Amino acid sequence: MVDDIDLTRPAQVIEALIFASSEPVLSRVLEKHLPDGVSLEMVLEIIDNRYGEESGIALTKVGDGWAFRTKAEIAAILNVEKEAERPLSRAALDVLAIIAYHQPITRAEIEEIRGVSISRGTMDILLELGWIKPRGRRRTPGRPLTWGTTDGFLDHFGLEEINALPGLDELKQAGLLRMGQSISDSAGLSSLFDRDGDDEDDDDQNTSFDDDELLNFDDQFESDETDDVRAND
C-alpha cells in the first residue's frame, strides 16, 4: 500500500535532483529514482507543499519536466535591467513564431508562409539559443527536415506547454494581428514584423553553420517524433 510507504526520502531525492539541475528535469527521469509503488505525483505534491505562500520559490512544470523557479511577484524585484548587446532580430522572431504555431514544419513551409527565403543566420541564432530543434524527417519526396520548439523555449517565455501560446483572439485583442488575418496567411505573422534588412543582418551576426550542416541531421531525430510527422503524410 502506498499509504504505508514513507515518502520522506523519495521526496528529498527528487527535490535534490530538480534543485541541482540547470534545466527542467523530465518526469520520466525523475521516476527512475523512485522506489516501486511510489507515485511521482504524490512526491511532487509533497515537495510543492514545502514552498507555500511564505516561500519565494515555486515548483514549476515546464513542458514534460519540472524546475524550481522564482515566483513571479518576487522575480520583478530581483530583475536587473541592463542594455542587451543586440536584441533578437524581427526576422528571427518571425521564424520562431511560425515554428511555434505550426510545428512540426519544414524550412520550405516557413518560407512559404513568410513569402521570403530564410537566411542561414536566422536559423543559427534560434538553434544556439536552444529554442528550436529538429523534429524528424517528413515522409515526403526529399524527406525534408521538420522543426519544432524546445522546453528551453517554453521556459524562457514562461509557458507550461505549447498549448499555452496565445490564440488568435488574444493576438487580435493585443493588436498584434489585424482582424480577418490568419496566422497561416503569408501576410499574417510576417506583417507583424518589419523585415527590411533583417535577414541580411542575421547572416552577418552568426554564420557558424553552413547550409549543408544545418540540414544534415541523422535519422535519430525521426524516431523521437514519428507520431508528429506521420500526421502530415
For each residue, the residues with C-beta under 8 A, 3 or more apart:
1: 4 5
2: 5 37 38 39 42
3:
4: 1
5: 1 2 35 37 38
6: 9
7: 10 11 38 42 43 46
8: 11 12
9: 6 12 13
10: 7 13 14 33 34 35 38 43
11: 7 8 14 15 43 46 47
12: 8 9 15 16
13: 9 10 16 17 33 34
14: 10 11 17 18 30 33 34 40 43 44 47
15: 11 12 18 19 47 50
16: 12 13 19 20
17: 13 14 20 21 25 29 30 33
18: 14 15 21 25 30 47 59 66 67 68
19: 15 16 68
20: 16 17
21: 17 18 24 25 67
22:
23: 65 67 151 152 155
24: 21 62 63 65 66 67 151 155
25: 17 18 21 29 30 65 66 67
26: 29 30 64 65
27: 30 31 40 64 65 66
28: 31 32 64
29: 17 25 26 32 33 65
30: 14 17 18 25 26 27 33 34 40 66
31: 27 28 34 40
32: 28 29
33: 10 13 14 17 29 30
34: 10 13 14 30 31 38 39 40 43
35: 5 10 38
36:
37: 2 5
38: 2 5 7 10 34 35 42 43
39: 2 34 42 43
40: 14 27 30 31 34 43 44
41: 44 45
42: 2 7 38 39 45 46
43: 7 10 11 14 34 38 39 40 46 47
44: 14 40 41 47 48 59 66
45: 41 42 48 49
46: 7 11 42 43 49 50
47: 11 14 15 18 43 44 50 51 59
48: 44 45 51 58 59
49: 45 46 52
50: 15 46 47 55
51: 47 48 55 57 58 59 68
52: 49 55
53:
54:
55: 50 51 52 58 71
56: 70 71 74
57: 51 68 69 70 71
58: 48 51 55 68 69 70 71
59: 18 44 47 48 51 66 67 68
60: 66 67 68 69 160
61: 65 66 160
62: 24 65 66 67 151 154 155 160
63: 24 151 154 155 160 161 162
64: 26 27 28 151
65: 23 24 25 26 27 29 61 62 151
66: 18 24 25 27 30 44 59 60 61 62
67: 18 21 23 24 25 59 60 62 155
68: 18 19 51 57 58 59 60
69: 57 58 60
70: 56 57 58 74 75 78
71: 55 56 57 58 74 75
72: 75 76
73: 76
74: 56 70 71 77 78
75: 70 71 72 78 79
76: 72 73 79
77: 74
78: 70 74 75
79: 75 76
80:
81:
82:
83:
84: 87
85:
86: 205
87: 84
88: 92 93 96 125 129
89: 92 93 122 125 198 201 202 205
90: 93 94 193 194 195 198
91: 94 95 118 119 122 193 195 198 199 201 202
92: 88 89 95 96 122 125 126 198 202
93: 88 89 90 96 97 193
94: 90 91 97 98 114 189 190 192 193 195 198
95: 91 92 98 99 110 114 118 122 123 126
96: 88 92 93 99 100 126 131 132 149 153
97: 93 94 100 101 189 192
98: 94 95 101 102 105 110 113 114 189
99: 95 96 102 103 105 110 126 132 147 148 149
100: 96 97 103 149 153 162 165
101: 97 98 165 183 189
102: 98 99 105 109 110 113 183 184
103: 99 100 135 146 147 148 149 162 228
104: 135 136 138 146 147 148 225 228 229 232
105: 98 99 102 109 110 146 147 148
106: 109 110 138 144 145 146 147
107: 110 111 118 123 144 145 147 215
108: 111 112 144
109: 102 105 106 112 113
110: 95 98 99 102 105 106 107 113 114 118 147
111: 107 108 114 115 116 117 118
112: 108 109 115 186
113: 98 102 109 110 184 185 186 188 189 190
114: 94 95 98 110 111 118 186 189 190 195
115: 111 112 186 187 190
116: 111 190 195 199
117: 111 199
118: 91 95 107 110 111 114 122 123 199
119: 91 122 123 199 200 202 203
120: 123 124 203 207 209 210 211 214
121: 124 125 199 201 202 203 204 205 206 207
122: 89 91 92 95 118 119 125 126 199 202
123: 95 107 118 119 120 126 127 132 209 214
124: 120 121 127 128 202 206 207 208 209 214
125: 88 89 92 121 122 128 129 202 205 206
126: 92 95 96 99 122 123 129 131 132
127: 123 124 130 132 133 209 214
128: 124 125 206 208
129: 88 125 126 152
130: 127 133 150 152 153
131: 96 126 149 150 152 153 156
132: 96 99 123 126 127 147 148 149 150 153
133: 127 130 147 148 149 150 221
134: 145 146 147 217 221
135: 103 104 146 147 148 221 224 225 228 229
136: 104 145 146 221 222 223 224 225 226 228 229
137: 143 144 145 146 219 221 222 229
138: 104 106 143 144 145 146 229 232 233
139: 143 229 230 233
140: 143 144 233
141:
142:
143: 137 138 139 140
144: 106 107 108 137 138 140
145: 106 107 134 136 137 138 215 217 221
146: 103 104 105 106 134 135 136 137 138 225 228 229 232
147: 99 103 104 105 106 107 110 132 133 134 135
148: 99 103 104 105 132 133 135 225 228
149: 96 99 100 103 131 132 133 153 154 162
150: 130 131 132 133 153 154
151: 23 24 62 63 64 65 154 155
152: 23 129 130 131 155 156
153: 96 100 130 131 132 149 150 156 157 159
154: 62 63 149 150 151 157 159 160 161 162
155: 23 24 62 63 67 151 152 158 159
156: 131 152 153
157: 153 154
158: 155
159: 153 154 155 162 164 165
160: 60 61 62 63 154 164
161: 63 154 164
162: 63 100 103 149 154 159 165
163:
164: 159 160 161
165: 100 101 159 162
166: 170 171 174
167: 170 171
168: 171 172 177 182 183
169: 172 173
170: 166 167 173 174
171: 166 167 168 174 176 177 183
172: 168 169 175 176 177 178 179
173: 169 170
174: 166 170 171
175: 172
176: 171 172 192
177: 168 171 172 181 183 188 192
178: 172 181 191
179: 172
180:
181: 177 178 185 187 188 191
182: 168 185 188
183: 101 102 168 171 177 188 189
184: 102 113 188
185: 113 181 182 188 189
186: 112 113 114 115 190
187: 115 181 190 191
188: 113 177 181 182 183 184 185 191 192
189: 94 97 98 101 113 114 183 185 192 193
190: 94 113 114 115 116 186 187 193 195
191: 178 181 187 188
192: 94 97 176 177 188 189
193: 90 91 93 94 189 190 198
194: 90 198
195: 90 91 94 114 116 190 198 199
196:
197: 200 201
198: 89 90 91 92 94 193 194 195 201 202
199: 91 116 117 118 119 121 122 195 202 203
200: 119 197 203 204
201: 89 91 121 197 198 204 205
202: 89 91 92 119 121 122 124 125 198 199 205 206
203: 119 120 121 199 200 207
204: 121 200 201 207
205: 86 89 121 125 201 202
206: 121 124 125 128 202
207: 120 121 124 203 204 210
208: 124 128
209: 120 123 124 127 213 214
210: 120 207 213 214
211: 120 214 215
212: 215 216
213: 209 210 216
214: 120 123 124 127 209 210 211
215: 107 145 211 212
216: 212 213
217: 134 145 220 221
218: 221
219: 137 222 223
220: 217 223 224
221: 133 134 135 136 137 145 217 218 224 225
222: 136 137 219 225 226 229
223: 136 219 220 226
224: 135 136 220 221
225: 104 135 136 146 148 221 222 228 229
226: 136 222 223 229 230
227: 230 231
228: 103 104 135 136 146 148 225 231 232
229: 104 135 136 137 138 139 146 222 225 226 232 233
230: 139 226 227 233
231: 227 228
232: 104 138 146 228 229
233: 138 139 140 229 230
